[in-house]
Structures are given as C-alpha cells and as structure tokens.
Amino acid sequence: MPEIRVVGFAPRPDQLEVLRHPARFKAMNCGRRWGKTITESNWLSEGAINDGGENWWLSPIYAQAKAVFRDKISAAKRGGADAIFSDVSISELRIAYKSGGVEHYKSADNPDTLRGAGLRRVVLDEAARMKRDVWEEVVRPAVSDTHGSVLFGSTPKGKNWFYELWTRGQDPLQAEFRSWQFPTSDNPLIRPEDIQHARESLPADVFAQEYLAEFLDNSAGVFRNIAACLGAKPQEPIAGGSYVAGLDLARLTDFTVLTILNAAGQQVFLDRFNLLDWAVQKARIIATIRKYGALLLVDSSGVGDPIFEDLRRAGLAVTGYKFTNESKGQLIEALMLAFEKSEIKILDDPTQRNELDIYEYTMNRSGTVSYNAPEGYHDDCVIALALAWWALRHTASPRLRSL
C-alpha cells in the first residue's frame, strides 16, 4: 500500500512505527505535544485514499472535532493537497476524496447518535476522555463487517477502559492489538527546559500523567484527600469568633453559593440557590454576612462587578477578586494544597463533594493549565469554597488589605 503523507508531516521513526504496524487495533498512550494528532490524521487519510469507504474521526466534544477538521483543510490548501479532494462539507465536517474514500469528523459525547456500520478506519482521539460505550457499542460493531481498523490516541486519565485496552496491546498473544507509551520528551521539537518547567510548576501527578504518559491508580484529578477533610458541622456564629466568606454569583443556569469558614478553616455554613431576583439574593447574603460578622471575598469579574458594589454600599466588609486564567489558577491551587495538607474541614454536602470530585484541569496548547468543571456541570461550590479559603489565608495581603 502506498504511504500518504499529510501536508507538512515528516514522520519520526516512532510515528512511522505506529503507521506501519499491521495490528488491527492500535493504541498510543502519549504525553502532551508528542504528535499524536498529526499521526492519527495521517493514518486516517491513508485509509480513506488507499482503501476508500467510510472513515471516522471521533473527538470527545464537537469543538475538538471541528478544530481538527479545519486544521486539516487549511494545511491541505496551503500545500496544494486539496487537489485530491472531490468535495468538502464544512457543515457536515466531511471530506470526500477522488479515490472514493470519505472522512467524517464527529463528536463522541452522545454515543446514541453514532450508529453506523461498514467503517474502514476509525480514530478515537483522546479516547480516555470518552465513554466506554463509544468503543464497545458503537465503533467495535461498526468495523466488524469490513474487518476495519481502529487507532486509539490519548493522554491517560487514570486506569479506565482506555488503560484496559492499552494493556491488551502489551500482550504478545493478542496479535490484533498493539500499544505504545510515548512521553512528551520523545518529541525532539519540545525543548528540555520546557519539560523541566512543567515538572517544577505542575502537581506531581499532573506532570506524570500529562508529560510522562503514566497510568495512575486514580486520574490526576484536581482535588485529592477530600474524604479526609470531611467532618465539619454547621455552626451558629460564636461570640468573639472570626469568620471569612466566599461568594460565587449565579450566571445564567448556575447557582449562587455562599460559604463561610471559621478561623480554624472549618466550613460552618453553606447556602446554594438560584432562580431568585437579585434583590432577594442580596438580602439573603447581607443577612448571613452580618450574622457571622464575616469578611467577604466575592467574584467581581464581569457581571459580578455591580453586585460587588451593591454589597459594598450595604456596609459589608467585602473585597472583589478579579478572575483571569492566572488568578483562577492561583485560587484553585491554594485550595488544592489545603486539601492535600488536610488544613481545611468541610461539610459533607453531596453537591459540594461531587463538584470537588469531578473538577478537572485542561492542559492548554501553551502548556498552561485551566481549571473548570466538566462541560455541562457546575463549579459554584468549588469557587465559593476557594474564595473563602483564599480570604482566610490572605487577609494580610495587598489583595485583601481593604477588608
């Protein structure tokens, strides 16, 4: 079979090994920026051009599939490779080749919409972030009648189903499977000092997972040791006690959450509500802050700025916290450390605990980290708690000196 090269792609020996290996199911466990996406793209094009038929690219969410599709079209146009296209549909994320093959770029976030059959090649990009059903109930049956092939590429996310599949590729008795582990450092274009900077600036588990491509017993989540930090009880204010509060304000479908900690770092109050007029919310917040005599730190970014001013005019000891990716990172990492060192005690509230359990980070292309709830979930309890903890630990800092 002739080898097809994606425009601008001169594969390294490790990438060529994946492309040329005859295994039907191949799994690449890769560190960030190793080069898996362009390897996957090359492999999919080879199949579409040489073998024809229907070929799929699956990403965890639609935005990722769309970005890969557009990058491929742009690269083809720059290098003149679009001459081998017979049709391109931007709306359907579809490329048809003159040879008869077709590539479709799709989202795997809803497996029930991915019913198909007769697939020749399928790429599961960031497979560890997909549901098991995508592989077992959608892709595996869809390649049965064609004896089609699948390429799994991902950075690990704990020892989930992708890990199970990857281990099959390490078994020489399972000839249809082959797997590799590629740390970021295998890419010669990544400077060693960049990797060293990541090692020094990221939590150890995050670096091991994202750069060394190590399968950890648990996913490198944001908050660890949560169970050990449970046990706080709701408390009425104590005369002479000192309290701080964090307030995350509702945006659209989100919730307003107010959290209060005492001087020992114990969560003594948690209130969560939505669908209330601001006048009602404000009265509720003011009454609680006055009751505890708490110092209040509130998200004052964007829509929160005029609300912050309302609370200040009401006479509360309130300071605003402006959110940027950097300042949010500092806020969340301070709370991460509090959990790791068991310096904080929290109420065993199921909503709050669930938000802490599922909170996640994203590695940006620049190598920086963004912290957020998974798409479709809330993080209001997390942000309110993080603001309260920051207020407790930084009341003498310039950021909060006005308290």
N, C-alpha and C positions, 0 to 999 in steps of 0.2 A: 504494500500500500504506500503510495507517495505521501511524504510528510508535508503538511500545510503549516505555514508559519503566519501567526498573527502579525500584522504590520508593527515593526519596531521591536519584535521579540526575538532575541537571540538566546535560546535556552541554555542554561548552565548544565553541566553534567548531571546534577541531582534532579533537575527538572526533566531532562531527557530520559532519565531512568523511569520516571513516572509515566511519561508519554509513551514510551516504547514497551513497557511491561505488558505481557499478554493477559494478565489476570482480568477477569470479567468485572470484579468489584474491587476498586482501589480506594484506599483511604489515606489522605495526607493530614497528619496532625502537625500543624505549623505554628511557629511563633509569628507575631505580628510583623508585617512587611517582609516576610520571607519571599513572597512572589507567587502565592498560591492562585490568586485570582487570574493572573495572566496565563498561568499554566492550565487552569481549568478552561479558560476561554479558547486557548489553542486546541485543547483536546476536543472540545465540543465542535469547533469548526472543522477539524479533520474528519470527524464522523459525518457531519452534515454534507460536506463536499464529496467525500470519497464513497460513503455508503448511502447517502440520500436519506429519505424517510423523515419522520418527525423526531426532533431532538429538543429536550427541555433544559432550561437553566432555572433552578429554584433558589430563591433567597428567602430569608426569614420574613421580611416585610417587603411590600411593594416598592417603597422608595429605594431600597437597595437594588432590586432587580432593574428598576428604571435607570439608575445611575450606571450600572454595568452595561446595559444595553446602549445607552447614549455614548459612553466612553468607547465602546467598540465601533459604533457607527462613525464617530469623529476620527478615530485612528485610521479606519478604512478609507475615509475620504481624504485624509492628509496624505496617505501613501498610495492612493490610486487603486487600492484593493476593492473598492466598491464596484469595480467593473465586473466582478464575478457575482454580484447581487442581481437577481431578477426583479425583486420587489422588496421594499422596506415599509412596514406599517408602524408609525410612531404610536398610534393609539392602541394597537394590539401588542406592541413590543415584539414584533415578528420580523425575521429576516429570511427571505427565500433566496436560494442560490440557483444559478443557471443549471447546475448539475442535477437539480431536483430536490435537494435537501432543504429542510426548514428548521430554523431555530425559534423557539418561543421562550420568552423571559417572563417568569411568573413568580407570584408570592406564595409562600407555603404557610401563611398564618391561619388559613382556614382549609384544612385537608379535605373537607367535604366538597369543596369546589374544584378539586383537582382530579376529577375522574377522567381517565383516558386509557388508551391501550395502544399497542403497536409502536412503542417508543424504541428508538435505536440507541440513543445515548442520553443520559441524564446527569447533570451536575447538581449536587446538593452543596451549595456554598454556605459556609458557616452552619454546617449540619448539626453541631452540638447545640445550637440555639433553636432547632426545630423540634416539633413533637415526634415521638417515635412512630406515630401513625403515618406520617408522611412517607417514611421508608417502608414500613411493613404493610400498610393497607393501600397505598397509592402507587408508589414507584415500583416496588418489587413485583406486583401483579402486572404492571404495565409493560415490563420488559420481558415477561415470560414467553409470549408467543413469538417475539422476534429474537430471542436469546440476546437481548440488548445488554449494554454495559452501563455501569454507574461509577462516577468519580465523586467521592466524598472529600470535601476540603473544609477544615475548620481549625480554629484555635480551640483548645479543650474547654470544657465547662463542667468540672467535676467528673466523676465516673458514672456518666449517664449512658444512654443507649449507644451514643457515638463511641464511647470507650469500649463497650462490649463488642461492637462491630470491628473496631480497630484491633482488638486482641485476636479476632479470628484471622486477620491478615498477618499476624505474627506466627500462626500455626502452620508449619510446612505441610501438614496433612490436609489442609483446606486449600486446595490448589486454585479455586476460583477467587480466592481473596488474597490481597497483598496490601500491606500497610507500611507507612514510613512515619518517622518522627523527625521534624526539621526545626531546630531552633532558629531564632532570628539571626544569630551570628553566622549562619551558613550563607547569608546573602552578602557578598563582598562589597555591595554598594552601601551597606549600613556601616557607619563609622564606629569603631570600638568605643570611642568616647561617648557616643550617643547611647549605646547599650549600658555603659557604666553609669551614665547619668540616670537612666531609668532604674538601674539596680539600686542606686542611692536614694532616689526620690519616691519610689513606689513602695507600698507594703510588700513584704517578702513573698506572700502568697500570690499577690497580683503579678509580680515580676516572674515568679516561677511558672505561672500559668500562661501569661501573655507573651513572654520572651523566650522562655526555655521550653515551652510546649509540654509542660509536665501535667499529667493527670493527677489531681489532688483528690484525697479521700472525700472532701467536700469542695464544691465550687468555691473559687476565691471570691466569696461574697464580700460585701462592704462591711457589715457588722457581724462580729464574732463574739462568742461568750455571752450571748443575750440571756440565756437561761440562768446563768449565774448572777445576773444583775436584776432578776425579778425579786419581788418581795416587799416593795414599798406599799404602804397603805394610805388611803385617802385620809387627810388630816385637816381639821379646822385650824385656823391660824392660832399660834401660841403667843401670848403677850410677850413682847420683847424679842420675838423671833425675827429672823431676817429671811426674805424671800425674793426670788427673781422669777420672771415670767417670760415666755416666748410666745409670740403670736404669729400664726400664718393665716393670711386672709384669703377668703374664698375667691376663686376666679372661675367664672362660668359654672362648670359642673363640680368644681372642687368644694372642699369643706373649709370653714373657718375652724381653727384649732387653737385653743389656749392651754398652755402647760405651765405649771408652777412647780419650782423646786425650792426646797429649804436650803439652809447654809451647808448642810451635810451632803448635798447632792441627791437627796431623796425626792422623788416626784410625789407631791402631796395632792395635786389637783390636775384633772384633765377634762376639758369640755370640748365637744365637737358638734358642729351644727352647720346646716346650710338652708337655702331657700328662705332666708329671713331678710327683711328690709334692713338696710344699713342702720337706720335709727334704732331698730330693735337690737341688732348685734352690738352697736356701740354702747347702749345702756347696759347690756349684759356684761360686756367686757369691763366697762368702767366700774360697775358694782363689784365685780370679783377682784379687780386690782386694788381697789380701795379697801376691800375687806381684808386682804392679806398685806396691804401696805407694800406691795411688790414693786420692784424695779422692772420695767417692761422693755423688752427688745422686740421690735416688730420689723417685718419685711417692708421696707419703704420704697421698693422699686416700682416704677410704673404706676399701676392703678392703686398701689398701696400708699403713695406719697400724700395725696389729700386726706386719706383716712388717718395716716400718721399725724398730720397737722390737727385734725379733729380731736384726736386723743391728747395731743399736747395742750390744746386750748382748754380741754376739760380739766387740766391741772395735774395730769398723771406724770410721774417720773418716767418718761418714755424717750427712748432713743431709736432712731431708724438704722437699719442695716441694709446697705445697697448691695444687691445681688449682681455679680458678674460670674463668669465661669471660675475665675480665680478665687474670688471671695467665697463663693459657694463651696469650692473645694476645701478651703481652709476651715469653713464651718463644719462640714461633714467629717473631715479628717480629725478634727478635735473631738467630735462625738465618738468616732471610731476608737480613738485612743482611750477615751473614758470607759468604753465597754471592755476593751482588751485588758485594762488595768483594774477592772471592777471598781471604778471610782464613782459610779452612778448606780442608783437603785431606782427602778421604775415600777409603775403599777402594772399588774398582769392584765392589761386590757387587750382583748383579742384583736381588735382592729389595729392598734398601735404595734403589737407584736408582729402581726402579719406584714405590715408595711416595713418594719425593720428587717424581717426575714427575707423579703423578696427584693429589697432595694439593691440596685446594681450600678456598676460603673460601665462606661464605654471608653475604649481607647480611641482617641481621635487620630486622624492621619498625621498630625503634627507631633504625636507622641504624648500629648497631654491627656488628662483623664477628666471625663464629665460624669457627674453623679446624678441619677434620676431614678424614679420608679419605672418599672417596665411599662411599655406602651399600653394605655388603657387602664392603668392603676393609679391610685392616689399616693401622695407622699406628704400630706399635710401634717400628720402626726410626727413624722420624722423631722420635718423642718421646724416645727414648733419646739420640739424637744432639743434640737440642735441649737436653736436660738437661745433657749433658756440656759443650756449648758455654757454657751459662749458668754452670756451675761454673767453667769456665776463665776467664771474663771477670768474674766477680763474687765471687771468693774473698775479697775485702776488704770486701764489702758486708755490712750487718747480716744479710741473709737467710742468708749462709753463714759468718758470723763464727765459728760454733762448729766449723767444720771443723778 
